[in-house]
Amino acid sequence: MAQEEGGSLSEARARVGALHGITDLAQKLLFYDRWALDYDQDVAALQYRAPRLAVDCLMQALPGPPNAALILDVACGTGLVAAEVRPS
């Protein structure tokens, strides 16, 4: 895990922990609305790897070379997967 810088890692962990405790849909949506300001910072502090892992799986499933594929990301989340799949 990343080293803690100014409490950001512990704060990110606390936010994720709090999120898992919310069962009411309206409260969960409100939580995500408020978290949006810190979300990118938190996933960086947590070294969030799910987008990279998703792209690795996708690339294995493609029938041809990855650079020949057309991939449409239809607003299915944060855009982190699209950022990983985009050619550098």
C-alpha positions as CSV (number, residue, x, y, z in Angstrom):
1,M,0.0,0.0,0.0
2,A,1.0,3.6,-0.4
3,Q,2.7,5.4,2.4
4,E,0.5,7.8,4.3
5,E,1.0,11.4,3.2
6,G,-0.8,14.0,5.4
7,G,-3.4,11.5,6.5
8,S,-4.7,10.9,3.0
9,L,-4.3,7.1,3.1
10,S,-6.1,6.8,6.4
11,E,-8.8,9.2,5.3
12,A,-9.3,7.2,2.1
13,R,-9.5,4.0,4.0
14,A,-12.0,5.6,6.4
15,R,-14.2,6.8,3.5
16,V,-14.2,3.3,1.9
17,G,-15.0,1.7,5.2
18,A,-17.9,4.2,5.8
19,L,-19.2,3.5,2.3
20,H,-19.5,-0.3,3.0
21,G,-21.6,0.4,6.0
22,I,-24.3,2.4,4.1
23,T,-27.3,0.2,3.0
24,D,-29.8,3.0,2.2
25,L,-29.7,3.8,-1.5
26,A,-30.4,7.6,-1.0
27,Q,-27.6,7.8,1.6
28,K,-25.2,5.9,-0.6
29,L,-25.9,8.2,-3.5
30,L,-25.4,11.2,-1.3
31,F,-22.1,9.7,0.0
32,Y,-20.9,9.3,-3.6
33,D,-21.9,12.8,-4.5
34,R,-19.8,14.1,-1.6
35,W,-16.9,11.7,-2.3
36,A,-16.6,12.9,-5.9
37,L,-14.3,15.8,-4.8
38,D,-11.8,13.4,-3.2
39,Y,-12.3,10.3,-5.2
40,D,-9.3,10.5,-7.6
41,Q,-7.0,11.4,-4.7
42,D,-8.4,8.5,-2.7
43,V,-8.0,5.8,-5.4
44,A,-4.4,7.0,-6.0
45,A,-3.6,6.8,-2.3
46,L,-5.1,3.3,-2.1
47,Q,-3.2,2.2,-5.3
48,Y,-6.6,1.1,-6.8
49,R,-5.7,-1.5,-9.4
50,A,-9.2,-2.7,-10.6
51,P,-9.2,-0.6,-13.8
52,R,-5.8,-2.0,-14.9
53,L,-6.9,-5.6,-14.0
54,A,-10.1,-5.1,-16.0
55,V,-8.1,-3.9,-19.1
56,D,-5.7,-6.9,-18.7
57,C,-8.8,-9.3,-18.8
58,L,-10.3,-7.4,-21.7
59,M,-7.1,-7.6,-23.7
60,Q,-6.9,-11.4,-23.2
61,A,-10.4,-11.7,-24.5
62,L,-9.9,-9.8,-27.7
63,P,-9.7,-12.0,-30.8
64,G,-6.9,-10.0,-32.5
65,P,-4.2,-7.5,-31.6
66,P,-5.4,-4.9,-29.0
67,N,-4.5,-2.0,-31.2
68,A,-6.9,-3.2,-33.8
69,A,-9.9,-3.2,-31.5
70,L,-12.6,-0.6,-31.3
71,I,-13.8,-0.2,-27.7
72,L,-16.7,1.9,-26.6
73,D,-16.9,2.9,-22.9
74,V,-20.5,3.9,-22.4
75,A,-20.4,6.0,-19.3
76,C,-20.1,2.9,-17.1
77,G,-18.3,4.5,-14.2
78,T,-15.4,6.9,-13.4
79,G,-13.5,6.6,-16.7
80,L,-10.5,5.0,-15.1
81,V,-10.8,1.9,-17.3
82,A,-11.1,4.0,-20.4
83,A,-7.9,5.9,-19.3
84,E,-6.1,2.5,-19.0
85,V,-7.2,1.2,-22.4
86,R,-6.5,4.4,-24.3
87,P,-3.3,4.2,-26.4
88,S,-0.4,6.1,-24.7
